[in-house]
Structures are given as C-alpha cells and as structure tokens.
Amino acid sequence: MRASWFAAAASAAVVASLGCGGSGDVSLSDLAARLADIECASRVRCGDYPDEATCRSVMNLDVRQVQAEVAAGTVKYDGAQAAACLDAVADATRDCSRSKAPTHGLPACAAVFTGMVADGGACFGATECASQRCDVMACTAACCPGTCAASTPSGVPLGGACTGAFTCAAGGFCDGSTMPFHCVPSLPAGSRCAAEDSCAAGLGCLPSTADPASPFACAAFAAEGAPCTGEDTCDLTTDFCDPATSTCKPRLAPGSACDPTVVSCLGYASCDKATGKCIALGRLGDPCPVAFGDGCLSDLECGTDDVCQLPTPDPICP
C-alpha cells in the first residue's frame, strides 16, 4: 500500500505541533483540521481511501505528548511557519506521481516547531532537542529518557562527509562504498543503483535486465499505458504494473476481478483469494475481514474483538 505522502512531506515536526496552544498565522487549534484536509484530499485523490469522511474517521494524530512538551517549555511553535508549511505540503501532495514526490523534505516545514533543549539536556524525543536528535539508551519501558546530542549533518554539499540516506543536499546522495561516506552527484538514467535516494530527481531505482551485473538501474517511472518492469515502477500510484501485458493500468475498484498474486486493487481494497475479486478493507468499527492480513484500512488495526479500531495511544512521557 502506498505510504502517506503527508507523513514524508510534512515531517514529524509538523504533526507534532498539532493541538498545542499558541498564536500565529495558523493557530495550533486550527492546524490539525487544516492538515487533515490536505492529508485526506491527497489520499482520496490517490486511491488510499474511498472518501474524505472515511479518511478523517481513521486519522490518528495523537498530540498529547507535544502538548506536554510545549507546556514544559521544551518545544516552541511558530504559526507563521505553519502557514508556509501548509502551502508547501498542499503543493507537494497535489499529484499522485512517484517522479514528483519530494525526496529531501520541505524547507518551509523545518521550523514549524523548535526544540528548546540544548545538547546534553534530558529528552524523551527528538522534538525537544535544539539539534533534533535525542540519543536514548536501550530500554523496555514505554518512556525511555535520553540526552540531546549534536545534530546529524543535513544538506551536505558534494564531497562532504555524510552519515546516510538523505543527508546530502539536493543533487547528491551519500555514497557508502568507501570510508568515510561522502556526498557524490546523483546518478543519471541508466546507471547501476542500490537505493532510491541515489538516483537523480524524477528517477527511481527500478528493476532492470540491461546490465547482468546489477538487477537495478536508475530509470524513469512508466506512464499509464507504457511498459513497466514490476510493482511500484508505474509513475502514478493509482496505477499498477499488469504482468499479463507488462503495462501500467489503473488500479482496480472493489468488486473487480483480480489476481491474488498481484497488488492491483486500490489502496482501500485487497484481492480476496476465495472470490478472486477486490474487497474493500474494513472501516472504523467494521468487523476485520480475515481473508487477508488484519483486513483493516491503513491507520487502523484489528482489535481483540475482531473489530477495526484506532491503535492504542502511547503514554505521555513526563
């Protein structure tokens, strides 16, 4: 199932700001509804939910933890930045295109909230730290205390040392083939690749038979009706690669005949082996269809009473 563009584009920073008191161009009390509008409009448009009402019923944005952090003064909210971020997120989630999906985050969303705890201070999560990094020792408790540490590099220029995926500036990726890791130019079409972030903007690291030494190469995603090489190689997330024709076709609505071995149904449905048809996943309060997985819509889980429900919220850390 397609991952939420919203989560990738807006980042945890924006979601964490919901519901807290504050002021600015967008009040925090209004931000949750604005974000829900953007999220659900995108996910309905891209086939993850049948309608916006269903999407809103399952959105599970638990904001109690960051409310406690704002009250404690460890997190600061900026309403003006939130307004700019909302515009950027709406823009980034307008298309259901893999080639247009943001790969390096949205700069407008980086300062919606600010961690107020300096390096060396106590933390329970990265949002509290000025560095956006909370080092937590291994523990089995629900709330594991940690220490704010120096920030990891981001936006590193070509030739600079890097620590992993998405730490380099746009136009580069972190090459781990030599020590130390360093940022090198993004790979053009036709190049061997091992990770999605290594290819130039608009390209994917897709299955390829062109080079016997490498099963993957940087290539353009396939348009609807064009030849494709496998799952997630079509540009539109509302399409699937039909193995019968090796071309991209629109995903199938509930009730359509389907092949259980192919991910071909829309995001809010799944192919039932018994009937060979796409069946809608369970909505909030529905019995869990047991024919496939837990049978519930994304963001829901099958509860102990076999009913689709929201996940149990995490405890609030002090």
Secondary structure, DSSP 4 states (H G I P E B T S, - for coil): -PPPHHHHHHHHHHHHTTT----SSS-HHHHHHHHHHHHHHHHHHTTSSS-HHHHHHH-----HHHHHHHHHTSEEE-HHHHHHHHHHHHHHTSS-BGGGS-SS--GGGTTSEEE-BPTTSEESSGGGBTTS-EEE----SSS--EEE-PPPP-SBPTTSB--STT-BPTTEEEE-SSSS-EEEEPBPTT-B-SSGGGBPTTEEEEEEEEETTEEEEEEEPBPTTSB--STT-BSBTTEEEETTTTEEEEPBPTTSB--TTS--B-TTEEEETTTTEEEEPB-TTSBPPTTSTT-BPTT-EE-TTSBEEPPPPPPPP-
